[in-house]
Amino acid sequence: MLPAAGEPAAGDSWGMLACLCAVLWHLPAVPALNRTGDPGPGPSIQKTYDLTRYLEHQLRSLAGTYLNYLGPPFNEPDFNPPRLGAETLPRATVNLDVWRSLNDKLRLTQNYEAYSHLLCYLRGLDRQAATAELRRSLAHFCTSLQGLLGSIAGVMAALGYPLPQPLPGTEPTRAPGPAHSDFLQKMDDFWLLKELQTWLWRSAKDFNRLKKKTQPPPAAVTLHLEAHGF
Amino acid sequence: MALFSAFQTTFLLALLSLKTYQSEVLSEPLSLAPESLEVSIDSARQCLHLQWSVHNLAYHQELKMVFQIEISRIKTSNVIWVENYSTTVKRNQVLRWSWESKLPLECAKHSVRMRGAVDDAQVPELRFWSNWTSWEEVDVQSSLGHDPLFVFPKDKLVEEGSNVTICYVSRSHQNNISCYLEGVRMHGEQLDPNVCVFHLKNVPFVRETGTNIYCKADQGDLIKGIVLFVSKVFEEPKDFSCETRDLKTLNCTWAPGSDAGLLTQLSQSYTLFESFSGKKTLCKHKSWCNWQVSPDSQEMYNFTLTAENYLRKRSVHLLFNLTHRVHPMAPFNVFVKNVSATNATMTWKVHSIGNYSTLLCQIELYGEGKVIQKQNVSVKVNGKHLMKKLEPSTEYAAQVRCANANHFWKWSEWTRRNFTTAEAAPSEAPDVWRNMKSVQGHCVVTLFWKPLSKLQANGKILFYNVVLENLDRPSTLKLLSIPAPANGTELTLDQCSYQIHVTANNSVGTSPASVIAVSGDPGNKEVEEERVKGTEDGFCLSWKPQPGGVTGYVVEWCERPGDPLCDLQWKNLGPNTTSTVVSSDAFRPGVRYNFRIYGISTERIPYLLEKKTGYSQELVPSDNPQVLMSNLTSYSFTLSWKDYAAESQPGFVQGYSLYLKSKAARCLPGSEKAVLSDDSICCKYKIDNPKQKTFVVENLQPASFYEFFLTPYTSVGEGPQGAFTKVTTPDEYSHILIRIILPMIFSILLIMILCYLKSQWMKEKCYPDIPDPYKSSVLSLIKSKENPRLTIMNVKDCIPDAIEVINKQEGTRKSLTETEPTKPTYLYLLPTEKSHSGPGPCICFENFTYNQAASDSVSCGHVPVTPKAQPSQLGLLTSSENGPKALGKNYVNSLGEIPAGETNLNYVSQLASPMCGDKSSLPTNPPEPALCSEYKTQMAIPMGLASPPSITLLDEGEHDH
């Protein structure tokens, strides 16, 4: 269950790649760059989709390390505790019909808000971690998640949707109250990672759906296939 | 029993009242029961805090009392703890006592009660227990809330190896609860139906995030857990030590133990306590603390360092005398003075460590990175040390440190100074050598000298003085001053009898002179060169001792033999030396070094004694000779390689190896079989004489193919393998053949040329032209006579009217004259019934104009006349006008349809016949043989197709001879 020795180095490079992606994704938001030759939201959505898949992969490694750090039963594969103290976490699971009926704006807004909150919680996790290596991995993942948030903001900007404004005083914090035991805190950490993973799965589906909607009709492909018929 | 109890109580109360009364009378407190008992809980520490007071004490009165405290669990009858607590009590003083429970307080209800008694010698009469207070109940469970499951203690912090008790409190009766420690199920004891207790013994440190303990219901997703933080054992500080540098401040240092290893680090505090002065200080740092030395000249110190964290307290002690713990400051005002070429004085000052104390100072002198002098000096305040036996013009470093001489504790830090000694005159004469050559009658002497070593130079050499003393005119001196760092000079002298003095000079003075003499004889007499074998250590050279007076020997060589600059080296040796080893890093393998050994006469004139040459390491030859082949015969050839420079090889060439390949299985005499690197087998001739540059390969086979390859060899091995040269020996008879064939070819050519030149004559003689009747001169004769009746008879114009059947005998030849008397038998071909019906086995067409004797086959042609063919033949022949035309066409066809192998029809061609042109005259005019002279067989026509029209085909333009 322990991560291999080579993984942190790979994580470093992935982290840097994620930073680069984040910077690239912010570029469409710059008005001076966005005025001329606007290719539409299609490429942005595709890249956001790719980023969610990449983050999903990155989280798998990080969660393994972190849950080992918490110890059993949190690192046991079939551990499925009730969602006791994690009620404030944005919930990714949603009824399928409801999910289908979401419009683009709502879909993107929900994603944006969820990751904004999750990122705050994740930074709290980063501060708690004891080992330097784990802190580094968490910091890399936070940077990547920040990139994803920027990417979603880019897509929303390209589609002309305003970014949701955070309500004052609702900034989520991870500071546990005095009655919050360490075991419950570990449960929260467990749920944070689990919810993050579910959100990344959902986002991949969200952006896949958006991608299909914004994709141009496949006339060129048809032509190409006809040409092959000869 | 109850009655007895009631009586006893009444009695005691009465007694107490009596005592109270007495005490009041005696001004002493009497009612001394604990009152106002309050119990509070500290869940985290699992502690019960009790506080109470004793009211019935007089003002300012203090009594020693003992309180008995009982603690029961679950029910009051289950007393689990009884303790007597003694203390001094004042009136209305709030007394406190705490008890730590092994079991988390939430796990069970606890009850507390107490009673008191005076335990004071002043009032021995009051030594009896007061009444028990009422049970004070502590029930944390009731305030837990309505959760179905709880696990206690919450997030407890214990030290590694502790025993911990855990419990769960379940509010649900339906579910079975299972509890796990780090995923492993635990088994506990049921305290009551809702509470189960687990005892963990000797808990280990698992991880920094704590040990996870959780309980869950067998059904549903009910789960509750705690984290047990197990810290590593708090270690006591190590290496606790105190010292002073200035007798004003003590600096105490220690190494803290390892940390707790937990995510939430336990805060540690360090306290320093000095027992003699009773002072205490809280240290700000984790590993050191400063203590101000008291001005009242306290000498002895007894320190206690206490390290404390949440769980444990550790202490270490240190007792010492202050003067024994003096670590002096580094010396200051350190100078190196009066530096001469060989001496220098070092001075310094030290910080005082008391009025009567002495410091021991250590001085070290470093030269070229190594300690060369070490000295200890006792010092009060000022230190001084003279350093002797120094080398001139040399860099030194001197350093000093001090320690308490009376009670050594620690050396101070070093204080270091660098200095350079003054220069002195060079101590040694430069090592001088010369090279002489004669140029245009002048003697050119090149002087070389080696730079003086640092020890010899005693400073920076500024210039070299060269004094030339003419031996012929002793009073004549010539001085040359050559600035350093030159290591030689060239002198052109008009004559060669000079004594040369060379000195090196620095800023202080001059070195002793080095003397060398040159004379007219350069000393390069012809000496046989000897070979020496070099080793890794160099060349071991030896020479014969000289009988005469010799002041020394010089061995001279070039380190770069191929280079024009040569890099001349020499080695001076004493007069009694007859051998030396010349070694140099510049010696390379495969390079030939030449050594010359000179003896130095008493007049300081060098003369050549011996020459040596050798390689430090011999190598195999680098290249092979270019071999020329000559004198190739059927049995031998000669090889020569006279241009090969054996001297330039990287080893002494000891001979040559000749490899000869041939088809012969056996090697020739003088050679032996050898296997080449490519596993091919050949014969090898060994030429042992390195000066031999030719070789005759003999005993070869004529007309055979050979291949040879020649390579030199040194003591290490042979040269590189190269390509074999191919040679084929000539045939033994080839020269004879050449002597015959060449003239023959020449003769044939001559004949052919002659034939060509005389071709016309040859033609006439060998194959003359056959005359053509149409081009015959007879034709012109006919035309000139203008006789239209006279013409050349054409066969087609002839209408045969008679066939003469000749009984010709085979093999007989008859001349025209002989045939003449023979009367021919005529068969008339005119269309008569007789001739048709008459039998005719052979038809012969007779032409009297020809001589029948020309050919054997001329005489008769047998034409089988078939009844079928006749009508057409006759039909054609009857028409004289259409005949030639139609027959011309048939001829073409008939030529292509001649089947082979048919019966031949021979006929006689007429070349020229002025007699046969007239049809009408043919039968009437008998043949006249006088004019036609020759016969010729024209062609052979197959019998089947040789019909009469074919016979008449030949007309103008279709003659084919």
Interface residues (C-beta under 8 A of the other chain):
Chain A: Y69 L70 G71 P72 P73 F74 E76 N80 P81 P82 Q128 A130 S181 D182 F183 K186 M187
Chain B: K154 D155 Y180 E182 G183 V206 R207 E208 T209 G210 T211 N212 Y214 D221 L222 I223 K224 G225 I226 V227 F229 L263
